[in-house]
Amino acid sequence: MLSPSVKSIGCGRHGGSIEGKGDHAERALKKKSESQGHLVQVTPRLSFVGVHLFAHWLDQQESLAPVVARLMQAIEVYKQTYPDDDFALLHHREQTLLRRFQALLFAPLVGIETLTGFDTHEHPLQTLLGRGYHSSTLTQFLGHLERIDAAEALMPALVPDTAGQITYVDGHMIAYWSRVSMHKGKITMLGRIMAGSHAVIAHNEAGHALFVAYYPPDIHVSQVIVAYCHQVALATGTALFVIDRAVNAVAIACAFDNQGFGLLSMLDDNEHDGLDSFEATAVDTREDGTRVYSGAWKVPRPDNPRHFVIVKPTEGKTLVYWGTPQVKETLETTEWPRVYLERNEIQEHSFKRMIDHGALNTNYGRKKITGPDRHQQRVREQVEKSLKAAQKRVHKKAEERKAQQDKVVESESKGHGKRLEQRQRALVVVEKELKDAQHTHAQLTEQAVAIGPPRERADRDFRKQTIMTVRTLLLENALMAFMVVLCGRLQTKVSLDCILRILFERRGSRMATASQVVYWVNTAGFSLPYRRLLSEVVDGLCAMELQDQGKPIRVRLKDMPP
């Protein structure tokens, strides 16, 4: 039976050492091997072959060099800020930082979502990085990254050299389970009101992730979107944003316009009556008969800076898009629907991919920050507002009753007949209204008392979560770049999901000689169409001229027994 890694030079054992003869014997054997033949290293059973090839491509592109450089800078800043602190991360070499970050980066690709999975799952880190890790080491590493605020340091590593002209922004809710009382929001994927995290992520028009920030689940995106986009604009230099209907409001449009930002969004269906609501001009007619109009509200609204593009299909409902003045200056109105609809592929489909192979939905870190109960504060504010209105109504009805009583007294003194009856009936109505108002006021008073003294709820400490989400975004950006290079050498159109299944998740073997490295991909169980597709993919990988320490990498197909 062959060991996981076998080194052979005609004779000799793994590593080239001879038991009992020390370093001298090892040097002698190495010298003899150099003179008599080539060193051949064989790994007969290699899992996740495609991940190894992807790792070689990353090394060749030096994709993680900016990450390591920024971590080293953050470490130096921390040392200067806190000269008395001392923990392991502050003494890591660049190579150590690189290997440990690679372990976190590749973990989702090898089926590990939580760090404890390194202790229970079979994984190829030994062959992938040259050494393995357990969860204790990587948990400590992540905790130390949290201490130096690595998320802020790593965020610029997401931004490409050319950030693009348009930034798409969308939120993703992640559920969190805890026995501690925490702020809650609607977790869209589960359809439940529960604790969680709200990740707001920005992409450019090429689908490249640019920025991420976390918020508690009870904070609506409209409350933070202006400040968030200001951060994105500072990081990327882009000032044109596309966001879904969660920010559909005149106040948001005015806030963006005041900041000098462009915002493209969509109008809710209940806010218009189709084309009749607008003073619009036809600007385009599509091949299917759909007509596109551009214009403003038919009834002028001076405080509304939005311009509208109306898409009226031959059948179906009318869709209305709106943009701030900067959008109108930058984009042709006929392009607005296409630009807006691209957010489905760029963001919503990207989230699904990152959930599948990037551990986007995995929670990292258990720390919580306790603060005032915002749910209680909102209820208290609402009750106090209603109580104030109820108090005014009671006061008003009391005055009306007093006035009506005076009228009744007046009619009695003057001997009125019919008018007295009318005023008495009106007095009964007013007294009933006063009684109802007093009852409502009493109920609200009881509700205000039931709210009780100020309470506390917890929020998640998002520092570890943000670091790992940046990890996921870096991985997704790298995979997308890898796919662009690979698909440029293929005739057949293939998706990332397909490449992950037919290449990244396949096992195989590897042989390294003095002149080249050969990977074999196991094709057992493939149908003929998938075998043909994988063969084309392998040819594309060879055309990419991958290298391992200067030696060319060759990829071959082979049926291997289970």
N, C-alpha and C positions, 0 to 999 in steps of 0.2 A: 504494500500500500504506500502510495506517494504521500509525503507530507505536504501541507499547504504551500510551502515554498521550498524548492529543491535547487541547490546549486551544484553543478557537476562540471568537473574538468577531467574527464576520463575516469578519475577516481577521487576520493575525498568526500567529506561530509559537509552538511549545511554550514555555511559561513567560512569554510576553508580551514577550520582549526582541527588540530589533532590533540585528543585528550591526553593530558599529562605532560605535554612537551612545551607548553607556554607560548609566549609571543614569538620567540625565536623560530619555533617550528612553523607558526602561522606565517611569518614573514618569508620563511624559506619556501613554503608551499605557494605563496602568492607569487614569488619570483619565478618559481618553476612553472607555474601556470602561464605566466606572461610569455615565457620562452617556448612552452610546448604547445599551447593551444589557446582557444578563446574561452572566456567565462560565459557560461550559459545559465540563466536563472529561469526556472520554469515554475509557474503557479498553475497547477492542473485544474483547480476549482476556484473560480473567481466569480463572486456575485456582483450584480449591478455593473456590468461591463460598460454600458453607456455612460454611467456616472464617472468612471475612470477616464473615459475619453473626453468628457466634458471638462473634467478637472485639468487635464493636460491642455485643453484649449484655453482655459482661464489663465493657467500659468504662462502660456505662450503669449497671451495678450496683456499680461501683467494687470489683469482687471482688479485684483485686490490690493495692488500697491497703494492706491490712494487711501484705502480703508486703513491699512497698517500705518501709513504716514500720519493720518489724522488721529489715530489712537495714540501714537507716540507723542504727538503735540499735546493732546489732552492730558497725558500722563505728566509731561513736563510742566504744564500749567498747574496741575494739581500739586505737584511737588513744591512749586514756588509759593502757592497759596497756603498750603498746609505742610510746612517743612517738618513738623514733628510726627506726622502720620507715617506709618510703615506697614505695608501689606504686600503680598506676593506680586500683584500686578505691576507695582511700581518698579520692579526689578526685572520684568520680562524683556527678553531680547525680541527683535523684530520677527525672527523665525518662530519663536514660541507664540507670539501674538497671532501670526499668520496661521499656524497649524490649529490653534484653538478656535479661531474665528471660522476657519474652514470646517471644523467639526460641527459648529453650530449651523453653518451655511448648508452643508450637504445633508444634515440630519433628515429633513423632510423627504429628500429624494431617495433615501434608503429606508423609508418607512418608520422613522422615529419622529414623533411629534413632541412629546414631553421629554425632558432631560432624563427622567428615570428610565426611559426606554433604552438608554445606553447600557443599563445593567441587565436588561432582560431580553433584548432583541439581538439576533445575529446580524452583525453589520461588518462592512469591509473597510473600516477605518485603518486597519493595519496595513492593508495594501494600497489604500487610497492616500493616506498621509504619511505612512511610514511608522506609525505608532497608533495605539488605541487609547481611548479615554473612557473613564467611568463617569457617572452622573455627579459624583462628589466633586471632581475636578472642574467640570464644566459649570456646575452650580456656583462654585466659588468664583470662577472666572466671570460669570454673569453678574454676581453680586458685586464684584470689584468694578466691573464696567459701570454698574449703577452708581457707585460711589464717585466716579470721576465724571459722571454725567455724559456718558459716551453717546447717548442718543443725539444730543445737540452737536457733538463733534462729528458724528457720522452722517448727519442729514445732508451736508453739502456733497457728500460722495454720491448721492442719488442723482444730482443734477448733471446732465451731459454737457459736452462742450457747447452744443447748440440746443438751447432749451426749447425752442419752437416759438410759434406766434400765439397759440391758443392753449389754455389750461383748462382741463376738465376736472371738476370737483364733485365728489360724491361721498356719502357716508356709509359705513358698514357697522352694524350692531353685533356685538359678540356677547353671548350669554355668560353669566358668572354665577356660580352656586356658592352660597355661604350661609352659615347660621347666624351671622351678625346682621343686625338691622342696617340695610344699605339703601341708597337712593335707587329708584327703579324707573324703567322706561320700557317702551314696547320693543321687544327683540323681534325684528321683522321675520327672520328666518324661522322662528319657532311660533310666532303669533301669540306670544305671551308677554304679560307685564311682569318684569322681574329685574333683578340686578344685572349689571353688565357694563360694557364699555362701548363708547361710540368713537370709532376710528374714522376720521375725515381725511381722505387721501386724494392727492392731486396727480394727474397724468398730463403729459403733453399730447399733441395730436398723433404722434407716432406710437402711443401706448406706453411710453416710458414713464415710470413712476418718479415723481419729483419731490413729494413732501407728504408727511403724515403728522397728525396731531390727535391726541385722545382727549375726550370729554366725557363727563358722567352721562349716563343714559337719559336722565331727566332733563337735560339741557337741550332744547331744540336747536337745530343747526342754524336757524335764522338769527339766533341770539349771538352767535359767535362768528358768522360767516364773513363779516366785513373785516374783523381783526385777523381772521385766518387768511383771507386772500391778501391782506396787506403783508403778512409774513411770507406768503408764497411769492408775491411780487418782489420783495426784497431779496429772496433767495434765488429767483430765476430771472428776474428782469422782465417778465411777461405781465401784461396788464389787461388781457382779454380772457374772460372766464365764461365757461358754459356749465350751468348748474340746473338740476331738474326743478320741478315745480315746488319743491320744499321752500324755495326762496321767492316764490311768486308773490310780490307785494310792492306797492308803490314806494313805501318807505325804504325798502331794500334797494330799489332802483335809484332812488334819490341819493342814498348813502354811497352807492358805488359811483354814481356820477360826480358827487362832491369830491371823492377820492381820486378822480381821474381814471377810474377803471371802467372797462367795458363788461357788460353782463348780458348774456344771451340765455333766455329761459322760455318757458311756455305758459300760456294763459290757461287758467282752469275753465272747463267747459261751462260752468254755471255763471261765468262772468261776462258772457257775450251771447248775442243772438245770431251768431253767424256773420255773414258779410254785411247784413243790415246795420250792424253796430258800428261800422267803420266807414270813413270817407277814404276809399281805397281806389287805387289804379292798378289795372292788370299789368304785370311785368313779365309773365312767362306762361306758356301753355306747353305742357309735357305731351309726350307721345301717346299716353293713355287717356288724354283729354283732361287731365287735372290742370286747373287754372291756379296761378299764383298771383296774389295781389299784395300791394304794399300801401300803407297809409297810416292814418291816425284815427282817434275816436271821432265819430260823426258829431257828437256833442263835445266841443272843446273842453279840455281839462287842463288849465294852465299849470297846475302843480304836478302834472304827470309827465316825466321826461321820456316815456317809453314810445318807441316806434314799433309798428306791428307788421308782420308778414302773415298773410292769410292763405292757407292752402285749401282749396275747395275741390275735392275729387268729384268724379261723375256720380259715384255712389258712396255712401258712408258719411261720417260726420266731418265737419269742417275743423281744421286744426289751426290754432293761432299761436305764433311765436312772437316774442317781443325782445327788444334789445335797447340798450341805452345809446345815447348819441355816439359814443366812441365805437360801438359795434357797427353802427350805420356808416361811420367814416372809414372803417377798416375792411368790412366784408360787403360784398355785393348782396343785396337783399335776396336774390335768387338762390344764394348759397346757404342762407340761414337754416332751412329745413335739413339739408344734408349734414351740415356741421353739427346741428343739435342731435340728430339721430345716430351719429357715429359714437355718441357716448355709450350706447348699449354695448358695442364691441369693445371699446377702449376701457370702460370701467366695469360695467356689470358682469360681462363675461370674464374679465380679468379677475374679479373677486372670486368667481366660481373656480377658476383655475388655481388661484392661490389657496383656496380652501382645500382643493384636492391634493395638491403636491407642494404647498408652501406652509402648511400649518397655520393659516391665517386665523382660524377660529380657536386656536389653542391659547389658553390663559397662562401667563408666566408671572410669577411673583404673587405673594399672599399679603403683602403689606397693605394696610388701610390707613386712611387719614380721617379722623373723626371731626365732625363739625356740626353746625346747626342743621336741624332737620328742615330741608327746603320744602318737602311735601307739607309739613305742618305749617310752615311760614306761608305757603300759597293758600292753604285752607283758611288760615287765620286772616290773611289779607282779604280773601273773598268774603268771609263771614263779616268782617268789620265793615267792608264796603256795603254789603247788603244791610247790615245793622244800621249804618248811618242813613241809608235810604229809607229804611223802615221807620226810623225815628222821625225823619222829615215828614213821612206820610202820616204818622200818628199826630204830629203837631198840626199838620194841615187839616186833617179830618176833625181834630178837636176844635179848631177855629171855625170850620164849617158848621159843626154842631152848635157852637155858641151863637153864631150868626142866625142859624135856623131857629134856635130857641127864642131869640129876640124877636124874630118875625112872628112866631106863634103867639108870644105875649102881646105883641102889637095888635095882631088880629083879634085876640080875645078882648083887649081893651076897647077896640073899635066896634065890636059886635059883628065881625065878619061871619058869614056862613060858609059859602062854598070855598072861598079863599082860605079860611081857617082849616077846612078839611084838607085842602091841597098842601098847605104848609105843615100840617101834622103828619101827613103821609110822607112828605119829603124829609121830615125830621126822623121818622122811623128808618128810612133808607140810610140817612147819614149816620145815625147811631149804629146801624148794622155795619156800615163800612168802617166806622171807627173801631168797633169791637173786633172786626177781622184784622184791621191794621195792628191793633194792640196784641192780638193773638200771634200774628206773624212776628212782631217784635219780641214777644216773650219766647217764641220758639228759637229765634236767632240768638237771643241772649243765652238760652240754655246751650245751644251749639257752641257759642263762644266760651262758655264755662267748661263744656265737655272737652274742648281742645286741650285744656290743661296748660301747665307751665311749659316753657320751651324745652324741647327734647333734642337729642343728638342722633345723627345717622352717619354712617361711614361712606367714604368714597375710596375707590381703589387708588393705590399709588401706581401711577402709570409708567414709571421710569423703566422697569424691566420689560414691560409689555411693549413700550415704544422701541426699545433696542431690538427686541426680537422681530417686531414688525418691520423695522428698517432692514433687518436681516432678510426677511421674506421679500421685501421689495427689491433689494439688491439681487437676490436669487432670480426673481422674475425678470428683472432687467437683463441679467446675464443670459438667461434662457432665451429671451426674445432676440437678443443680439446673436446668440449662437444659431438660432433658427434662421435668421436673415442670411447668415453666411452659408449655412447648409443648404437651404432652399434655393439659393442662387446657383447651386451646382446640381440641382435635380430637375428632371423634366416633369415629374409627377408632383402635383400639389399635395402637401402633407401637413397635418396639424401638429402642434406641440404635444397634444394629448396622445396622438398616435405614436410619435417618436418616443415618448416616455414609456409606452407599453411595449413596443416592439424592440427597443434598443436599451433604454436606461434600466429597465427592470429585468433584463435578461441576464442569465449567468453565462459563463464561458471560461476561457483560460487565457494565460498570457505567457509569452516567452521573450526574454530579453537576451540579446547577444551583444557582442562588442560593436556591431554595426547597425543594429536595428531592434525595434520592439514590435512584436506581433501579438495582436489580440484576436482571439477566436470568439465569435458570438454563436451561442447555441440556437439552432433553428428547429430543434425537436418540437413537434406539435403544431408548427405553422402550416396553414393552408398554402396552396400554390400561389394565390395572389399576394398574400403577405410575404411569402418567401421572395417573390420577385421584387416587391417594394423594398424589403430589407436589403436585398442585393444592390438595388439602386442607391439606397442610403449609404451602404458601406462604400460603394464607389465614390460617393460624394465626400465621405469622411476622408478617404485616401487623397482625394483632390484638394482637400483643405490643408494638406501638408503639415499635419500635426507632428509634434516632436516631444520627446521625453529626454531631457538633459542633453539636447543636441542630436539625439539619434532619431531618425525618421520612424514614424509609427505606421504600421500596416494593419489593416483590419480584414479578417477573413470570416467566412461562414463555415459552420461545421455542426453536423448532428451529433449530439453528445448523449450518452445513456443517462437515465435519471439517477 
